[in-house]
Amino acid sequence: MVLINDEMRAVFEKVKVFSVATATRDGTPNVAPIATVQFQGNDEVWLGDNYMKKTLANARDNPKMAIFGWDPDAKKCYQLKGQVEIRTEGAEYEQMRAKMKAKNEAYPAKSLLILRVEEVYSCTPGAGAGDRIA
């Protein structure tokens, strides 16, 4: 189990919109801005789906995903990689749906994507950029 530690969480808490990367089964990349992101425990990231098209289609065909967070003040950056699961019902989906609807009742809150983190990399500029750290 990979742990998202307190230092990483502090970086991610400053991010307003996350860059989320997926790819089709044949490897065509996609990067999308996602604002509804919630960290669960030390190895899960929940992403709320209001308007996903390519990201959702990619996650269905190829469940690998990457997300990164950059804190320009601390000059620290982390990338998380793992497998994603899509949910459209159940307690976890309902929890994320309520969060999205609380922001704006007009949001469709179509699904919940749960990223189970398997790898963590540093993307902080310098000699360790790209190193796997967990």
Backbone bond lengths (Angstrom), bond angles and torsions (degrees), N, CA, C in turn:
res aa  C-N    CA-C-N  psi(-1)  N-CA   C-N-CA  omega(-1)  CA-C   N-CA-C  phi
1 M - - - 1.444 - - 1.531 109.21 -
2 V 1.314 115.68 126.18 1.455 121.55 177.75 1.517 108.63 -84.47
3 L 1.314 116.87 137.65 1.456 120.28 -179.72 1.521 111.45 -106.90
4 I 1.304 115.14 133.28 1.459 121.50 170.06 1.519 104.65 -89.60
5 N 1.327 116.39 107.90 1.463 119.27 -174.45 1.533 111.71 -82.68
6 D 1.320 116.07 176.78 1.468 121.52 -176.03 1.525 112.22 -61.97
7 E 1.331 117.59 -37.86 1.471 120.92 179.58 1.529 110.14 -63.81
8 M 1.326 116.62 -43.83 1.467 120.82 178.37 1.520 110.37 -64.94
9 R 1.316 116.43 -45.41 1.462 121.24 -179.29 1.534 110.16 -59.25
10 A 1.333 118.04 -39.31 1.468 121.35 179.18 1.531 110.53 -61.33
11 V 1.324 117.10 -38.83 1.466 120.78 176.96 1.528 109.43 -65.10
12 F 1.326 116.84 -49.83 1.459 120.67 -176.84 1.523 112.71 -64.82
13 E 1.318 118.02 -30.38 1.466 120.94 -179.93 1.527 112.57 -66.80
14 K 1.332 117.43 -21.36 1.462 120.83 179.50 1.524 113.44 -84.59
15 V 1.320 116.86 -13.57 1.464 121.52 -176.12 1.527 109.89 -80.07
16 K 1.324 116.13 131.45 1.470 121.34 178.24 1.530 111.16 -93.10
17 V 1.330 116.29 -40.38 1.459 122.06 179.10 1.527 107.76 -131.04
18 F 1.310 115.72 126.59 1.459 121.82 -176.55 1.522 110.93 -97.15
19 S 1.328 116.14 143.89 1.460 121.57 170.50 1.521 106.86 -89.21
20 V 1.324 115.64 121.16 1.451 122.06 -176.58 1.526 108.25 -117.57
21 A 1.328 116.26 124.11 1.459 121.44 -176.69 1.521 111.16 -108.94
22 T 1.328 114.39 134.88 1.457 123.04 173.95 1.527 106.99 -136.75
23 A 1.317 115.62 176.15 1.465 120.17 176.26 1.520 109.24 -149.25
24 T 1.324 115.02 151.96 1.451 119.45 174.04 1.521 108.46 -68.69
25 R 1.308 115.67 171.33 1.463 120.32 178.85 1.535 110.96 -58.41
26 D 1.340 117.10 -34.47 1.467 119.54 -179.39 1.526 113.30 -87.82
27 G 1.339 116.75 2.96 1.459 120.44 172.76 1.508 116.59 100.26
28 T 1.321 119.67 3.72 1.463 120.95 177.38 1.530 108.51 -68.48
29 P 1.343 117.89 119.55 1.471 120.60 -174.41 1.527 112.92 -78.43
30 N 1.317 114.19 158.44 1.458 123.22 173.87 1.529 107.60 -146.68
31 V 1.320 116.25 135.76 1.463 121.73 173.71 1.518 106.73 -126.52
32 A 1.337 115.77 131.06 1.460 120.34 -177.41 1.518 110.39 -132.45
33 P 1.335 117.20 146.95 1.463 120.94 174.54 1.528 109.47 -82.07
34 I 1.330 116.50 127.44 1.463 121.42 -179.97 1.528 107.55 -128.19
35 A 1.337 116.43 125.49 1.466 120.60 -177.30 1.523 113.11 -98.30
36 T 1.333 117.67 -29.09 1.460 119.64 -177.19 1.520 109.00 -91.18
37 V 1.323 114.94 91.72 1.462 122.41 -176.65 1.521 107.82 -131.52
38 Q 1.318 115.28 134.88 1.465 120.60 -177.83 1.524 109.10 -138.72
39 F 1.315 116.89 131.24 1.462 121.61 178.88 1.516 109.29 -89.36
40 Q 1.322 115.62 131.43 1.459 122.69 -179.07 1.522 108.14 -118.12
41 G 1.301 116.24 117.67 1.460 118.98 179.99 1.514 110.97 61.01
42 N 1.320 115.44 -147.24 1.465 120.45 -176.34 1.519 114.04 -109.69
43 D 1.356 117.17 5.81 1.457 117.38 -177.11 1.516 114.37 -148.14
44 E 1.338 117.24 16.54 1.459 120.67 179.30 1.516 110.71 -134.03
45 V 1.340 114.60 143.28 1.454 121.46 174.09 1.522 106.95 -128.72
46 W 1.332 116.30 127.99 1.457 121.70 178.14 1.523 108.84 -100.79
47 L 1.324 115.86 134.78 1.457 122.13 178.12 1.521 108.28 -122.75
48 G 1.315 115.99 125.44 1.454 121.02 178.78 1.516 110.81 -86.31
49 D 1.329 115.85 132.81 1.463 122.53 -177.88 1.521 110.16 -103.61
50 N 1.308 115.43 109.03 1.451 120.90 170.30 1.525 111.34 -101.56
51 Y 1.336 116.42 -45.82 1.463 120.39 -171.10 1.525 113.41 -132.89
52 M 1.305 118.61 19.21 1.460 121.20 -178.09 1.528 111.04 -65.99
53 K 1.321 115.40 135.65 1.468 121.07 172.36 1.517 108.30 -122.72
54 K 1.353 115.98 -72.57 1.471 119.24 -178.07 1.526 111.05 -65.21
55 T 1.329 117.61 -40.69 1.469 120.07 179.62 1.522 110.54 -59.66
56 L 1.305 117.26 -45.67 1.462 121.66 -179.68 1.529 110.99 -66.34
57 A 1.330 117.06 -45.06 1.470 120.34 178.75 1.527 110.23 -61.10
58 N 1.324 116.51 -42.89 1.464 119.95 178.90 1.522 111.00 -63.27
59 A 1.319 117.04 -43.57 1.471 120.79 -178.80 1.528 111.11 -62.40
60 R 1.316 116.53 -32.79 1.468 119.72 176.98 1.527 111.28 -69.17
61 D 1.332 116.81 -41.34 1.467 121.45 -176.41 1.520 113.88 -85.17
62 N 1.331 116.21 -30.80 1.462 121.81 -175.05 1.530 106.37 -145.94
63 P 1.318 118.71 97.59 1.466 121.31 -170.11 1.533 115.78 -75.67
64 K 1.318 118.33 20.61 1.467 120.21 177.57 1.522 109.47 -91.72
65 M 1.341 114.99 139.66 1.460 120.52 -177.27 1.510 109.81 -145.45
66 A 1.332 115.59 150.23 1.464 121.94 172.86 1.524 108.05 -131.51
67 I 1.324 115.19 147.29 1.459 122.24 178.51 1.534 106.63 -143.00
68 F 1.328 116.72 143.54 1.462 116.92 177.64 1.517 110.88 -132.99
69 G 1.319 114.05 157.82 1.455 121.57 176.32 1.513 109.54 -132.06
70 W 1.335 116.17 136.17 1.460 123.41 -178.64 1.515 108.59 -125.83
71 D 1.328 116.58 127.54 1.461 122.55 174.95 1.525 106.94 -108.28
72 P 1.343 118.59 103.07 1.462 120.49 -176.91 1.526 113.46 -66.60
73 D 1.333 117.23 -25.66 1.465 119.74 179.37 1.530 110.85 -71.22
74 A 1.314 116.40 -47.68 1.471 120.93 -179.93 1.525 111.60 -85.03
75 K 1.331 116.13 -11.27 1.469 122.46 -176.83 1.527 111.04 55.81
76 K 1.342 114.81 46.55 1.467 121.37 178.10 1.517 108.89 -123.65
77 C 1.327 114.67 146.18 1.454 120.88 -178.13 1.521 109.42 -145.93
78 Y 1.337 115.71 137.61 1.462 121.70 177.87 1.520 109.39 -133.46
79 Q 1.314 114.98 143.50 1.460 121.77 175.29 1.518 108.38 -118.87
80 L 1.330 115.77 132.88 1.456 122.20 178.02 1.522 108.11 -111.36
81 K 1.326 116.36 138.03 1.461 121.26 178.06 1.519 109.00 -131.03
82 G 1.324 115.05 147.02 1.454 118.82 177.10 1.508 112.54 177.78
83 Q 1.321 113.95 -162.97 1.464 123.20 -179.46 1.516 109.02 -100.72
84 V 1.316 115.96 143.20 1.456 121.31 -178.94 1.528 110.48 -115.82
85 E 1.316 114.49 143.46 1.459 122.71 177.08 1.522 107.49 -122.38
86 I 1.324 117.30 140.73 1.462 122.58 -178.71 1.522 108.97 -105.55
87 R 1.336 115.75 132.08 1.470 120.76 177.52 1.516 109.83 -128.17
88 T 1.320 115.24 139.57 1.466 121.46 176.89 1.530 111.20 -125.16
89 E 1.316 116.06 9.26 1.465 121.03 176.11 1.513 108.63 -157.84
90 G 1.324 115.95 170.31 1.459 121.50 179.03 1.515 111.95 100.38
91 A 1.326 115.25 171.07 1.466 122.27 -173.96 1.528 112.30 -61.89
92 E 1.324 117.63 -42.30 1.469 119.66 -178.70 1.524 111.18 -66.41
93 Y 1.338 116.33 -43.46 1.464 119.90 176.16 1.530 110.37 -59.18
94 E 1.320 116.90 -46.10 1.470 120.82 -178.86 1.528 111.28 -62.05
95 Q 1.327 117.16 -36.33 1.470 120.99 178.01 1.529 110.32 -63.44
96 M 1.346 117.06 -46.73 1.464 120.22 179.82 1.534 110.40 -69.55
97 R 1.319 117.45 -37.88 1.464 121.11 178.23 1.531 110.25 -59.27
98 A 1.326 117.21 -43.70 1.465 121.35 178.85 1.528 110.66 -62.03
99 K 1.324 116.96 -39.55 1.465 120.69 179.03 1.534 110.66 -63.72
100 M 1.333 116.75 -43.41 1.463 120.37 179.98 1.526 110.96 -66.71
101 K 1.326 117.00 -43.45 1.466 121.00 -179.45 1.526 111.24 -66.49
102 A 1.338 117.61 -31.22 1.465 121.04 177.14 1.525 110.73 -66.25
103 K 1.323 117.31 -32.45 1.470 120.83 176.67 1.522 110.61 -70.09
104 N 1.344 114.83 -43.18 1.453 119.58 -178.35 1.525 107.98 -161.89
105 E 1.308 116.89 115.71 1.476 121.62 -177.43 1.528 111.64 -58.93
106 A 1.326 117.62 -25.28 1.466 121.12 -178.89 1.537 112.94 -74.79
107 Y 1.328 117.78 -15.57 1.464 119.18 178.93 1.527 109.57 -61.26
108 P 1.336 117.62 135.81 1.463 119.78 -178.99 1.528 114.35 -73.64
109 A 1.324 118.65 -23.74 1.473 122.63 177.69 1.527 110.69 47.10
110 K 1.334 115.81 59.16 1.464 121.79 -172.17 1.515 114.69 -71.74
111 S 1.341 116.46 -39.16 1.469 117.92 -176.46 1.519 110.70 -159.97
112 L 1.316 113.64 170.93 1.459 123.36 176.20 1.516 107.25 -119.67
113 L 1.312 116.37 129.46 1.456 121.14 172.85 1.524 107.24 -106.42
114 I 1.313 116.30 126.53 1.461 121.42 179.52 1.521 108.29 -109.33
115 L 1.326 115.18 113.00 1.464 122.13 176.70 1.518 108.22 -90.40
116 R 1.310 116.46 118.05 1.460 121.88 174.92 1.529 106.75 -95.40
117 V 1.306 115.44 108.67 1.457 121.95 -172.66 1.532 110.16 -69.88
118 E 1.333 115.12 128.77 1.459 122.05 178.80 1.524 112.49 -114.87
119 E 1.347 115.78 -25.42 1.466 120.52 -178.00 1.523 109.25 -143.76
120 V 1.327 115.91 146.83 1.463 122.21 174.56 1.518 107.77 -128.98
121 Y 1.339 115.71 133.80 1.462 121.95 -179.73 1.522 109.77 -124.24
122 S 1.321 115.49 151.20 1.454 120.65 170.97 1.523 107.67 -85.35
123 C 1.316 116.48 134.37 1.466 120.14 170.63 1.526 109.32 -123.94
124 T 1.337 114.63 20.19 1.459 121.45 174.98 1.525 108.09 -69.21
125 P 1.336 118.24 130.98 1.459 119.68 179.92 1.534 111.78 -56.25
126 G 1.307 115.48 139.82 1.458 121.09 178.37 1.512 111.80 132.27
127 A 1.316 114.52 -168.98 1.467 121.47 -174.13 1.529 113.46 -60.65
128 G 1.324 118.73 -29.40 1.464 121.20 -177.54 1.523 114.56 -92.66
129 A 1.329 117.32 3.08 1.469 120.34 -179.32 1.525 109.64 -58.50
130 G 1.309 115.68 129.25 1.464 121.00 179.95 1.512 114.49 90.54
131 D 1.335 117.73 -7.11 1.466 120.43 179.83 1.520 110.73 -73.14
132 R 1.323 115.00 138.25 1.461 119.89 172.70 1.528 107.44 -75.73
133 I 1.343 116.64 127.97 1.464 119.93 -177.54 1.519 112.52 -115.42
134 A 1.314 117.49 -8.83 1.472 120.58 175.28 1.516 109.20 -159.95
